[in-house]
């Protein structure tokens, strides 16, 4: 029986977790270049704003990338 990683490699399908992290980091770059507070525009007031940014900062820290 093949494992998930072997099947993804066989069919050249990217790892979904890596794709999502990459998209979040790309979006983070757009936010950092924008004037104003885009997070307020995207997220409603009832949802904690720090969850998304904390996840991004954790990705950056694990990948040893500069924050700004």
CHARMM internal coordinates of N, CA and C (Angstrom, degrees):
IC EDIT
DIST 1 N 1 CA 1.4451
DIST 1 CA 1 C 1.5357
ANGL 1 N 1 CA 1 C 108.90
DIST 1 C 2 N 1.3125
ANGL 1 CA 1 C 2 N 115.81
DIHE 1 N 1 CA 1 C 2 N 131.69
DIST 2 N 2 CA 1.4600
ANGL 1 C 2 N 2 CA 120.20
DIHE 1 CA 1 C 2 N 2 CA -178.98
DIST 2 CA 2 C 1.5160
ANGL 2 N 2 CA 2 C 110.61
DIHE 1 C 2 N 2 CA 2 C -84.78
DIST 2 C 3 N 1.3112
ANGL 2 CA 2 C 3 N 114.60
DIHE 2 N 2 CA 2 C 3 N 149.83
DIST 3 N 3 CA 1.4514
ANGL 2 C 3 N 3 CA 120.58
DIHE 2 CA 2 C 3 N 3 CA 178.05
DIST 3 CA 3 C 1.5236
ANGL 3 N 3 CA 3 C 109.60
DIHE 2 C 3 N 3 CA 3 C -88.01
DIST 3 C 4 N 1.3311
ANGL 3 CA 3 C 4 N 115.84
DIHE 3 N 3 CA 3 C 4 N 163.98
DIST 4 N 4 CA 1.4656
ANGL 3 C 4 N 4 CA 121.16
DIHE 3 CA 3 C 4 N 4 CA -178.17
DIST 4 CA 4 C 1.5251
ANGL 4 N 4 CA 4 C 112.02
DIHE 3 C 4 N 4 CA 4 C -55.51
DIST 4 C 5 N 1.3142
ANGL 4 CA 4 C 5 N 116.98
DIHE 4 N 4 CA 4 C 5 N -42.73
DIST 5 N 5 CA 1.4601
ANGL 4 C 5 N 5 CA 120.90
DIHE 4 CA 4 C 5 N 5 CA -177.90
DIST 5 CA 5 C 1.5343
ANGL 5 N 5 CA 5 C 110.69
DIHE 4 C 5 N 5 CA 5 C -63.42
DIST 5 C 6 N 1.3304
ANGL 5 CA 5 C 6 N 116.66
DIHE 5 N 5 CA 5 C 6 N -40.76
DIST 6 N 6 CA 1.4680
ANGL 5 C 6 N 6 CA 120.55
DIHE 5 CA 5 C 6 N 6 CA 178.86
DIST 6 CA 6 C 1.5309
ANGL 6 N 6 CA 6 C 111.04
DIHE 5 C 6 N 6 CA 6 C -64.67
DIST 6 C 7 N 1.3194
ANGL 6 CA 6 C 7 N 116.53
DIHE 6 N 6 CA 6 C 7 N -39.43
DIST 7 N 7 CA 1.4712
ANGL 6 C 7 N 7 CA 120.28
DIHE 6 CA 6 C 7 N 7 CA 179.12
DIST 7 CA 7 C 1.5299
ANGL 7 N 7 CA 7 C 110.38
DIHE 6 C 7 N 7 CA 7 C -67.14
DIST 7 C 8 N 1.3392
ANGL 7 CA 7 C 8 N 117.60
DIHE 7 N 7 CA 7 C 8 N -43.19
DIST 8 N 8 CA 1.4761
ANGL 7 C 8 N 8 CA 120.60
DIHE 7 CA 7 C 8 N 8 CA 177.86
DIST 8 CA 8 C 1.5131
ANGL 8 N 8 CA 8 C 110.52
DIHE 7 C 8 N 8 CA 8 C -61.05
DIST 8 C 9 N 1.3249
ANGL 8 CA 8 C 9 N 117.83
DIHE 8 N 8 CA 8 C 9 N -41.54
DIST 9 N 9 CA 1.4631
ANGL 8 C 9 N 9 CA 120.99
DIHE 8 CA 8 C 9 N 9 CA 178.71
DIST 9 CA 9 C 1.5223
ANGL 9 N 9 CA 9 C 111.52
DIHE 8 C 9 N 9 CA 9 C -66.52
DIST 9 C 10 N 1.3215
ANGL 9 CA 9 C 10 N 116.56
DIHE 9 N 9 CA 9 C 10 N -39.13
DIST 10 N 10 CA 1.4575
ANGL 9 C 10 N 10 CA 121.36
DIHE 9 CA 9 C 10 N 10 CA -179.58
DIST 10 CA 10 C 1.5309
ANGL 10 N 10 CA 10 C 111.40
DIHE 9 C 10 N 10 CA 10 C -62.45
DIST 10 C 11 N 1.3244
ANGL 10 CA 10 C 11 N 116.55
DIHE 10 N 10 CA 10 C 11 N -42.73
DIST 11 N 11 CA 1.4639
ANGL 10 C 11 N 11 CA 121.22
DIHE 10 CA 10 C 11 N 11 CA -177.99
DIST 11 CA 11 C 1.5317
ANGL 11 N 11 CA 11 C 113.00
DIHE 10 C 11 N 11 CA 11 C -98.20
DIST 11 C 12 N 1.3203
ANGL 11 CA 11 C 12 N 115.96
DIHE 11 N 11 CA 11 C 12 N 4.57
DIST 12 N 12 CA 1.4676
ANGL 11 C 12 N 12 CA 122.87
DIHE 11 CA 11 C 12 N 12 CA 179.41
DIST 12 CA 12 C 1.5261
ANGL 12 N 12 CA 12 C 112.20
DIHE 11 C 12 N 12 CA 12 C 55.35
DIST 12 C 13 N 1.3175
ANGL 12 CA 12 C 13 N 116.04
DIHE 12 N 12 CA 12 C 13 N 46.03
DIST 13 N 13 CA 1.4602
ANGL 12 C 13 N 13 CA 122.92
DIHE 12 CA 12 C 13 N 13 CA 177.88
DIST 13 CA 13 C 1.5268
ANGL 13 N 13 CA 13 C 107.00
DIHE 12 C 13 N 13 CA 13 C -101.02
DIST 13 C 14 N 1.3298
ANGL 13 CA 13 C 14 N 117.62
DIHE 13 N 13 CA 13 C 14 N 128.16
DIST 14 N 14 CA 1.4618
ANGL 13 C 14 N 14 CA 119.25
DIHE 13 CA 13 C 14 N 14 CA -179.07
DIST 14 CA 14 C 1.5330
ANGL 14 N 14 CA 14 C 112.08
DIHE 13 C 14 N 14 CA 14 C -70.23
DIST 14 C 15 N 1.3053
ANGL 14 CA 14 C 15 N 115.22
DIHE 14 N 14 CA 14 C 15 N 155.83
DIST 15 N 15 CA 1.4602
ANGL 14 C 15 N 15 CA 121.62
DIHE 14 CA 14 C 15 N 15 CA 176.49
DIST 15 CA 15 C 1.5292
ANGL 15 N 15 CA 15 C 108.17
DIHE 14 C 15 N 15 CA 15 C -68.61
DIST 15 C 16 N 1.3167
ANGL 15 CA 15 C 16 N 117.80
DIHE 15 N 15 CA 15 C 16 N 124.67
DIST 16 N 16 CA 1.4622
ANGL 15 C 16 N 16 CA 122.08
DIHE 15 CA 15 C 16 N 16 CA -174.40
DIST 16 CA 16 C 1.5286
ANGL 16 N 16 CA 16 C 111.71
DIHE 15 C 16 N 16 CA 16 C -62.44
DIST 16 C 17 N 1.3154
ANGL 16 CA 16 C 17 N 117.38
DIHE 16 N 16 CA 16 C 17 N -35.32
DIST 17 N 17 CA 1.4659
ANGL 16 C 17 N 17 CA 120.17
DIHE 16 CA 16 C 17 N 17 CA 179.19
DIST 17 CA 17 C 1.5307
ANGL 17 N 17 CA 17 C 110.10
DIHE 16 C 17 N 17 CA 17 C -65.09
DIST 17 C 18 N 1.3146
ANGL 17 CA 17 C 18 N 116.98
DIHE 17 N 17 CA 17 C 18 N -42.12
DIST 18 N 18 CA 1.4635
ANGL 17 C 18 N 18 CA 120.26
DIHE 17 CA 17 C 18 N 18 CA 178.19
DIST 18 CA 18 C 1.5222
ANGL 18 N 18 CA 18 C 111.25
DIHE 17 C 18 N 18 CA 18 C -66.01
DIST 18 C 19 N 1.3111
ANGL 18 CA 18 C 19 N 117.22
DIHE 18 N 18 CA 18 C 19 N -36.96
DIST 19 N 19 CA 1.4660
ANGL 18 C 19 N 19 CA 120.82
DIHE 18 CA 18 C 19 N 19 CA 178.38
DIST 19 CA 19 C 1.5276
ANGL 19 N 19 CA 19 C 110.47
DIHE 18 C 19 N 19 CA 19 C -64.60
DIST 19 C 20 N 1.3179
ANGL 19 CA 19 C 20 N 117.02
DIHE 19 N 19 CA 19 C 20 N -45.21
DIST 20 N 20 CA 1.4650
ANGL 19 C 20 N 20 CA 121.07
DIHE 19 CA 19 C 20 N 20 CA -179.53
DIST 20 CA 20 C 1.5213
ANGL 20 N 20 CA 20 C 110.49
DIHE 19 C 20 N 20 CA 20 C -63.99
DIST 20 C 21 N 1.3268
ANGL 20 CA 20 C 21 N 117.27
DIHE 20 N 20 CA 20 C 21 N -43.23
DIST 21 N 21 CA 1.4632
ANGL 20 C 21 N 21 CA 120.08
DIHE 20 CA 20 C 21 N 21 CA 178.47
DIST 21 CA 21 C 1.5185
ANGL 21 N 21 CA 21 C 110.94
DIHE 20 C 21 N 21 CA 21 C -62.35
DIST 21 C 22 N 1.3183
ANGL 21 CA 21 C 22 N 117.09
DIHE 21 N 21 CA 21 C 22 N -41.16
DIST 22 N 22 CA 1.4606
ANGL 21 C 22 N 22 CA 120.73
DIHE 21 CA 21 C 22 N 22 CA 178.22
DIST 22 CA 22 C 1.5241
ANGL 22 N 22 CA 22 C 112.04
DIHE 21 C 22 N 22 CA 22 C -62.94
DIST 22 C 23 N 1.3276
ANGL 22 CA 22 C 23 N 116.97
DIHE 22 N 22 CA 22 C 23 N -41.49
DIST 23 N 23 CA 1.4609
ANGL 22 C 23 N 23 CA 120.59
DIHE 22 CA 22 C 23 N 23 CA 178.77
DIST 23 CA 23 C 1.5177
ANGL 23 N 23 CA 23 C 111.20
DIHE 22 C 23 N 23 CA 23 C -66.10
DIST 23 C 24 N 1.3175
ANGL 23 CA 23 C 24 N 116.93
DIHE 23 N 23 CA 23 C 24 N -39.69
DIST 24 N 24 CA 1.4735
ANGL 23 C 24 N 24 CA 119.71
DIHE 23 CA 23 C 24 N 24 CA 177.79
DIST 24 CA 24 C 1.5229
ANGL 24 N 24 CA 24 C 110.95
DIHE 23 C 24 N 24 CA 24 C -64.68
DIST 24 C 25 N 1.3193
ANGL 24 CA 24 C 25 N 117.07
DIHE 24 N 24 CA 24 C 25 N -42.26
DIST 25 N 25 CA 1.4648
ANGL 24 C 25 N 25 CA 119.82
DIHE 24 CA 24 C 25 N 25 CA 179.15
DIST 25 CA 25 C 1.5285
ANGL 25 N 25 CA 25 C 110.99
DIHE 24 C 25 N 25 CA 25 C -65.56
DIST 25 C 26 N 1.3210
ANGL 25 CA 25 C 26 N 118.08
DIHE 25 N 25 CA 25 C 26 N -37.78
DIST 26 N 26 CA 1.4607
ANGL 25 C 26 N 26 CA 121.85
DIHE 25 CA 25 C 26 N 26 CA 177.55
DIST 26 CA 26 C 1.5342
ANGL 26 N 26 CA 26 C 109.85
DIHE 25 C 26 N 26 CA 26 C -63.69
DIST 26 C 27 N 1.3203
ANGL 26 CA 26 C 27 N 116.65
DIHE 26 N 26 CA 26 C 27 N -44.13
DIST 27 N 27 CA 1.4613
ANGL 26 C 27 N 27 CA 121.56
DIHE 26 CA 26 C 27 N 27 CA 178.79
DIST 27 CA 27 C 1.5250
ANGL 27 N 27 CA 27 C 109.96
DIHE 26 C 27 N 27 CA 27 C -63.70
DIST 27 C 28 N 1.3229
ANGL 27 CA 27 C 28 N 117.39
DIHE 27 N 27 CA 27 C 28 N -39.05
DIST 28 N 28 CA 1.4646
ANGL 27 C 28 N 28 CA 122.14
DIHE 27 CA 27 C 28 N 28 CA 177.12
DIST 28 CA 28 C 1.5300
ANGL 28 N 28 CA 28 C 110.39
DIHE 27 C 28 N 28 CA 28 C -58.73
DIST 28 C 29 N 1.3053
ANGL 28 CA 28 C 29 N 117.58
DIHE 28 N 28 CA 28 C 29 N -40.53
DIST 29 N 29 CA 1.4618
ANGL 28 C 29 N 29 CA 121.08
DIHE 28 CA 28 C 29 N 29 CA 176.94
DIST 29 CA 29 C 1.5105
ANGL 29 N 29 CA 29 C 112.07
DIHE 28 C 29 N 29 CA 29 C -61.55
DIST 29 C 30 N 1.3177
ANGL 29 CA 29 C 30 N 117.18
DIHE 29 N 29 CA 29 C 30 N -39.86
DIST 30 N 30 CA 1.4643
ANGL 29 C 30 N 30 CA 120.36
DIHE 29 CA 29 C 30 N 30 CA 177.35
DIST 30 CA 30 C 1.5240
ANGL 30 N 30 CA 30 C 110.80
DIHE 29 C 30 N 30 CA 30 C -64.33
DIST 30 C 31 N 1.3163
ANGL 30 CA 30 C 31 N 116.54
DIHE 30 N 30 CA 30 C 31 N -41.54
DIST 31 N 31 CA 1.4606
ANGL 30 C 31 N 31 CA 120.73
DIHE 30 CA 30 C 31 N 31 CA -179.03
DIST 31 CA 31 C 1.5217
ANGL 31 N 31 CA 31 C 110.90
DIHE 30 C 31 N 31 CA 31 C -64.84
DIST 31 C 32 N 1.3269
ANGL 31 CA 31 C 32 N 117.19
DIHE 31 N 31 CA 31 C 32 N -41.45
DIST 32 N 32 CA 1.4590
ANGL 31 C 32 N 32 CA 120.16
DIHE 31 CA 31 C 32 N 32 CA -178.36
DIST 32 CA 32 C 1.5301
ANGL 32 N 32 CA 32 C 111.78
DIHE 31 C 32 N 32 CA 32 C -65.83
DIST 32 C 33 N 1.3227
ANGL 32 CA 32 C 33 N 117.77
DIHE 32 N 32 CA 32 C 33 N -25.87
DIST 33 N 33 CA 1.4666
ANGL 32 C 33 N 33 CA 120.48
DIHE 32 CA 32 C 33 N 33 CA -179.65
DIST 33 CA 33 C 1.5267
ANGL 33 N 33 CA 33 C 113.09
DIHE 32 C 33 N 33 CA 33 C -89.13
DIST 33 C 34 N 1.3111
ANGL 33 CA 33 C 34 N 118.58
DIHE 33 N 33 CA 33 C 34 N -9.21
DIST 34 N 34 CA 1.4618
ANGL 33 C 34 N 34 CA 121.85
DIHE 33 CA 33 C 34 N 34 CA -175.24
DIST 34 CA 34 C 1.5203
ANGL 34 N 34 CA 34 C 111.28
DIHE 33 C 34 N 34 CA 34 C -88.76
DIST 34 C 35 N 1.3361
ANGL 34 CA 34 C 35 N 115.49
DIHE 34 N 34 CA 34 C 35 N 144.30
DIST 35 N 35 CA 1.4600
ANGL 34 C 35 N 35 CA 121.05
DIHE 34 CA 34 C 35 N 35 CA 172.25
DIST 35 CA 35 C 1.5236
ANGL 35 N 35 CA 35 C 108.12
DIHE 34 C 35 N 35 CA 35 C -78.36
DIST 35 C 36 N 1.3094
ANGL 35 CA 35 C 36 N 116.62
DIHE 35 N 35 CA 35 C 36 N 145.37
DIST 36 N 36 CA 1.4599
ANGL 35 C 36 N 36 CA 119.95
DIHE 35 CA 35 C 36 N 36 CA 179.62
DIST 36 CA 36 C 1.5151
ANGL 36 N 36 CA 36 C 111.03
DIHE 35 C 36 N 36 CA 36 C 87.76
DIST 36 C 37 N 1.3045
ANGL 36 CA 36 C 37 N 116.09
DIHE 36 N 36 CA 36 C 37 N -173.77
DIST 37 N 37 CA 1.4621
ANGL 36 C 37 N 37 CA 121.82
DIHE 36 CA 36 C 37 N 37 CA -177.64
DIST 37 CA 37 C 1.5222
ANGL 37 N 37 CA 37 C 110.13
DIHE 36 C 37 N 37 CA 37 C -110.55
DIST 37 C 38 N 1.3208
ANGL 37 CA 37 C 38 N 116.48
DIHE 37 N 37 CA 37 C 38 N 92.35
DIST 38 N 38 CA 1.4693
ANGL 37 C 38 N 38 CA 121.65
DIHE 37 CA 37 C 38 N 38 CA -178.13
DIST 38 CA 38 C 1.5174
ANGL 38 N 38 CA 38 C 111.80
DIHE 37 C 38 N 38 CA 38 C -66.50
DIST 38 C 39 N 1.3212
ANGL 38 CA 38 C 39 N 117.67
DIHE 38 N 38 CA 38 C 39 N -30.83
DIST 39 N 39 CA 1.4590
ANGL 38 C 39 N 39 CA 120.19
DIHE 38 CA 38 C 39 N 39 CA -178.48
DIST 39 CA 39 C 1.5266
ANGL 39 N 39 CA 39 C 109.42
DIHE 38 C 39 N 39 CA 39 C -59.83
DIST 39 C 40 N 1.3255
ANGL 39 CA 39 C 40 N 117.48
DIHE 39 N 39 CA 39 C 40 N -38.35
DIST 40 N 40 CA 1.4650
ANGL 39 C 40 N 40 CA 120.36
DIHE 39 CA 39 C 40 N 40 CA 177.08
DIST 40 CA 40 C 1.5216
ANGL 40 N 40 CA 40 C 110.61
DIHE 39 C 40 N 40 CA 40 C -64.83
DIST 40 C 41 N 1.3259
ANGL 40 CA 40 C 41 N 117.55
DIHE 40 N 40 CA 40 C 41 N -35.40
DIST 41 N 41 CA 1.4611
ANGL 40 C 41 N 41 CA 120.87
DIHE 40 CA 40 C 41 N 41 CA 179.81
DIST 41 CA 41 C 1.5216
ANGL 41 N 41 CA 41 C 111.33
DIHE 40 C 41 N 41 CA 41 C -70.92
DIST 41 C 42 N 1.3226
ANGL 41 CA 41 C 42 N 117.80
DIHE 41 N 41 CA 41 C 42 N -33.90
DIST 42 N 42 CA 1.4614
ANGL 41 C 42 N 42 CA 122.05
DIHE 41 CA 41 C 42 N 42 CA -174.77
DIST 42 CA 42 C 1.5207
ANGL 42 N 42 CA 42 C 111.53
DIHE 41 C 42 N 42 CA 42 C -85.11
DIST 42 C 43 N 1.3087
ANGL 42 CA 42 C 43 N 117.29
DIHE 42 N 42 CA 42 C 43 N -41.95
DIST 43 N 43 CA 1.4610
ANGL 42 C 43 N 43 CA 121.60
DIHE 42 CA 42 C 43 N 43 CA -174.10
DIST 43 CA 43 C 1.5301
ANGL 43 N 43 CA 43 C 111.04
DIHE 42 C 43 N 43 CA 43 C -99.56
DIST 43 C 44 N 1.3106
ANGL 43 CA 43 C 44 N 117.47
DIHE 43 N 43 CA 43 C 44 N 135.70
DIST 44 N 44 CA 1.4620
ANGL 43 C 44 N 44 CA 119.16
DIHE 43 CA 43 C 44 N 44 CA 174.65
DIST 44 CA 44 C 1.5213
ANGL 44 N 44 CA 44 C 110.53
DIHE 43 C 44 N 44 CA 44 C -69.69
DIST 44 C 45 N 1.3109
ANGL 44 CA 44 C 45 N 116.15
DIHE 44 N 44 CA 44 C 45 N 162.12
DIST 45 N 45 CA 1.4655
ANGL 44 C 45 N 45 CA 121.37
DIHE 44 CA 44 C 45 N 45 CA -175.56
DIST 45 CA 45 C 1.5329
ANGL 45 N 45 CA 45 C 113.05
DIHE 44 C 45 N 45 CA 45 C -63.09
DIST 45 C 46 N 1.3288
ANGL 45 CA 45 C 46 N 118.30
DIHE 45 N 45 CA 45 C 46 N -28.15
DIST 46 N 46 CA 1.4527
ANGL 45 C 46 N 46 CA 121.00
DIHE 45 CA 45 C 46 N 46 CA -175.26
DIST 46 CA 46 C 1.5163
ANGL 46 N 46 CA 46 C 114.86
DIHE 45 C 46 N 46 CA 46 C -74.72
DIST 46 C 47 N 1.3059
ANGL 46 CA 46 C 47 N 118.45
DIHE 46 N 46 CA 46 C 47 N -15.10
DIST 47 N 47 CA 1.4590
ANGL 46 C 47 N 47 CA 121.29
DIHE 46 CA 46 C 47 N 47 CA -177.16
DIST 47 CA 47 C 1.5311
ANGL 47 N 47 CA 47 C 109.81
DIHE 46 C 47 N 47 CA 47 C -98.17
DIST 47 C 48 N 1.3208
ANGL 47 CA 47 C 48 N 118.48
DIHE 47 N 47 CA 47 C 48 N 136.44
DIST 48 N 48 CA 1.4655
ANGL 47 C 48 N 48 CA 120.12
DIHE 47 CA 47 C 48 N 48 CA 178.50
DIST 48 CA 48 C 1.5248
ANGL 48 N 48 CA 48 C 110.92
DIHE 47 C 48 N 48 CA 48 C -60.99
DIST 48 C 49 N 1.3173
ANGL 48 CA 48 C 49 N 117.23
DIHE 48 N 48 CA 48 C 49 N 126.99
DIST 49 N 49 CA 1.4496
ANGL 48 C 49 N 49 CA 122.00
DIHE 48 CA 48 C 49 N 49 CA -176.35
DIST 49 CA 49 C 1.5283
ANGL 49 N 49 CA 49 C 112.96
DIHE 48 C 49 N 49 CA 49 C -76.33
DIST 49 C 50 N 1.3016
ANGL 49 CA 49 C 50 N 118.47
DIHE 49 N 49 CA 49 C 50 N -24.75
DIST 50 N 50 CA 1.4600
ANGL 49 C 50 N 50 CA 120.58
DIHE 49 CA 49 C 50 N 50 CA -172.29
DIST 50 CA 50 C 1.5230
ANGL 50 N 50 CA 50 C 113.94
DIHE 49 C 50 N 50 CA 50 C -78.42
DIST 50 C 51 N 1.2912
ANGL 50 CA 50 C 51 N 118.97
DIHE 50 N 50 CA 50 C 51 N -17.22
DIST 51 N 51 CA 1.4690
ANGL 50 C 51 N 51 CA 119.93
DIHE 50 CA 50 C 51 N 51 CA -177.16
DIST 51 CA 51 C 1.5250
ANGL 51 N 51 CA 51 C 112.01
DIHE 50 C 51 N 51 CA 51 C -60.48
DIST 51 C 52 N 1.3152
ANGL 51 CA 51 C 52 N 116.88
DIHE 51 N 51 CA 51 C 52 N -48.32
DIST 52 N 52 CA 1.4579
ANGL 51 C 52 N 52 CA 120.68
DIHE 51 CA 51 C 52 N 52 CA -177.72
DIST 52 CA 52 C 1.5255
ANGL 52 N 52 CA 52 C 110.40
DIHE 51 C 52 N 52 CA 52 C -65.63
DIST 52 C 53 N 1.3161
ANGL 52 CA 52 C 53 N 116.89
DIHE 52 N 52 CA 52 C 53 N -46.66
DIST 53 N 53 CA 1.4573
ANGL 52 C 53 N 53 CA 121.06
DIHE 52 CA 52 C 53 N 53 CA -178.43
DIST 53 CA 53 C 1.5282
ANGL 53 N 53 CA 53 C 111.04
DIHE 52 C 53 N 53 CA 53 C -65.71
DIST 53 C 54 N 1.3190
ANGL 53 CA 53 C 54 N 116.86
DIHE 53 N 53 CA 53 C 54 N -37.38
DIST 54 N 54 CA 1.4680
ANGL 53 C 54 N 54 CA 119.56
DIHE 53 CA 53 C 54 N 54 CA 176.98
DIST 54 CA 54 C 1.5238
ANGL 54 N 54 CA 54 C 111.02
DIHE 53 C 54 N 54 CA 54 C -62.85
DIST 54 C 55 N 1.3177
ANGL 54 CA 54 C 55 N 117.35
DIHE 54 N 54 CA 54 C 55 N -39.19
DIST 55 N 55 CA 1.4666
ANGL 54 C 55 N 55 CA 120.76
DIHE 54 CA 54 C 55 N 55 CA 178.16
DIST 55 CA 55 C 1.5296
ANGL 55 N 55 CA 55 C 110.22
DIHE 54 C 55 N 55 CA 55 C -63.89
DIST 55 C 56 N 1.3255
ANGL 55 CA 55 C 56 N 117.03
DIHE 55 N 55 CA 55 C 56 N -42.61
DIST 56 N 56 CA 1.4593
ANGL 55 C 56 N 56 CA 121.25
DIHE 55 CA 55 C 56 N 56 CA 179.38
DIST 56 CA 56 C 1.5285
ANGL 56 N 56 CA 56 C 110.54
DIHE 55 C 56 N 56 CA 56 C -63.07
DIST 56 C 57 N 1.3225
ANGL 56 CA 56 C 57 N 116.31
DIHE 56 N 56 CA 56 C 57 N -46.25
DIST 57 N 57 CA 1.4663
ANGL 56 C 57 N 57 CA 119.88
DIHE 56 CA 56 C 57 N 57 CA 179.23
DIST 57 CA 57 C 1.5260
ANGL 57 N 57 CA 57 C 111.31
DIHE 56 C 57 N 57 CA 57 C -61.09
DIST 57 C 58 N 1.3230
ANGL 57 CA 57 C 58 N 117.00
DIHE 57 N 57 CA 57 C 58 N -35.04
DIST 58 N 58 CA 1.4674
ANGL 57 C 58 N 58 CA 120.26
DIHE 57 CA 57 C 58 N 58 CA 178.03
DIST 58 CA 58 C 1.5305
ANGL 58 N 58 CA 58 C 110.78
DIHE 57 C 58 N 58 CA 58 C -67.61
DIST 58 C 59 N 1.3584
ANGL 58 CA 58 C 59 N 117.85
DIHE 58 N 58 CA 58 C 59 N -41.59
DIST 59 N 59 CA 1.4678
ANGL 58 C 59 N 59 CA 121.23
DIHE 58 CA 58 C 59 N 59 CA 176.46
DIST 59 CA 59 C 1.5243
ANGL 59 N 59 CA 59 C 110.11
DIHE 58 C 59 N 59 CA 59 C -59.72
DIST 59 C 60 N 1.3302
ANGL 59 CA 59 C 60 N 116.11
DIHE 59 N 59 CA 59 C 60 N -44.49
DIST 60 N 60 CA 1.4616
ANGL 59 C 60 N 60 CA 121.32
DIHE 59 CA 59 C 60 N 60 CA -178.40
DIST 60 CA 60 C 1.5285
ANGL 60 N 60 CA 60 C 110.19
DIHE 59 C 60 N 60 CA 60 C -63.74
DIST 60 C 61 N 1.3303
ANGL 60 CA 60 C 61 N 115.92
DIHE 60 N 60 CA 60 C 61 N -43.39
DIST 61 N 61 CA 1.4632
ANGL 60 C 61 N 61 CA 120.19
DIHE 60 CA 60 C 61 N 61 CA -179.31
DIST 61 CA 61 C 1.5333
ANGL 61 N 61 CA 61 C 110.82
DIHE 60 C 61 N 61 CA 61 C -63.79
DIST 61 C 62 N 1.3347
ANGL 61 CA 61 C 62 N 117.07
DIHE 61 N 61 CA 61 C 62 N -43.70
DIST 62 N 62 CA 1.4655
ANGL 61 C 62 N 62 CA 120.26
DIHE 61 CA 61 C 62 N 62 CA -179.52
DIST 62 CA 62 C 1.5100
ANGL 62 N 62 CA 62 C 112.82
DIHE 61 C 62 N 62 CA 62 C -67.25
DIST 62 C 63 N 1.3222
ANGL 62 CA 62 C 63 N 117.22
DIHE 62 N 62 CA 62 C 63 N -31.59
DIST 63 N 63 CA 1.4715
ANGL 62 C 63 N 63 CA 121.27
DIHE 62 CA 62 C 63 N 63 CA -178.83
DIST 63 CA 63 C 1.5289
ANGL 63 N 63 CA 63 C 111.98
DIHE 62 C 63 N 63 CA 63 C -88.51
DIST 63 C 64 N 1.3377
ANGL 63 CA 63 C 64 N 117.51
DIHE 63 N 63 CA 63 C 64 N 0.15
DIST 64 N 64 CA 1.4693
ANGL 63 C 64 N 64 CA 122.97
DIHE 63 CA 63 C 64 N 64 CA -178.62
DIST 64 CA 64 C 1.5220
ANGL 64 N 64 CA 64 C 111.70
DIHE 63 C 64 N 64 CA 64 C 55.70
DIST 64 C 65 N 1.3369
ANGL 64 CA 64 C 65 N 116.49
DIHE 64 N 64 CA 64 C 65 N 44.17
DIST 65 N 65 CA 1.4523
ANGL 64 C 65 N 65 CA 122.16
DIHE 64 CA 64 C 65 N 65 CA 177.41
DIST 65 CA 65 C 1.5164
ANGL 65 N 65 CA 65 C 109.14
DIHE 64 C 65 N 65 CA 65 C -99.88
DIST 65 C 66 N 1.3434
ANGL 65 CA 65 C 66 N 117.24
DIHE 65 N 65 CA 65 C 66 N 150.60
DIST 66 N 66 CA 1.4680
ANGL 65 C 66 N 66 CA 118.63
DIHE 65 CA 65 C 66 N 66 CA 175.56
DIST 66 CA 66 C 1.5261
ANGL 66 N 66 CA 66 C 110.09
DIHE 65 C 66 N 66 CA 66 C -70.62
DIST 66 C 67 N 1.3416
ANGL 66 CA 66 C 67 N 117.33
DIHE 66 N 66 CA 66 C 67 N 142.45
DIST 67 N 67 CA 1.4600
ANGL 66 C 67 N 67 CA 120.48
DIHE 66 CA 66 C 67 N 67 CA -178.06
DIST 67 CA 67 C 1.5190
ANGL 67 N 67 CA 67 C 112.26
DIHE 66 C 67 N 67 CA 67 C -69.86
DIST 67 C 68 N 1.2975
ANGL 67 CA 67 C 68 N 118.44
DIHE 67 N 67 CA 67 C 68 N -39.93
DIST 68 N 68 CA 1.4814
ANGL 67 C 68 N 68 CA 120.57
DIHE 67 CA 67 C 68 N 68 CA -179.38
DIST 68 CA 68 C 1.4928
ANGL 68 N 68 CA 68 C 111.11
DIHE 67 C 68 N 68 CA 68 C -133.29
END
COOR INIT
IC SEED 1 N 1 CA 1 C
IC BUILD
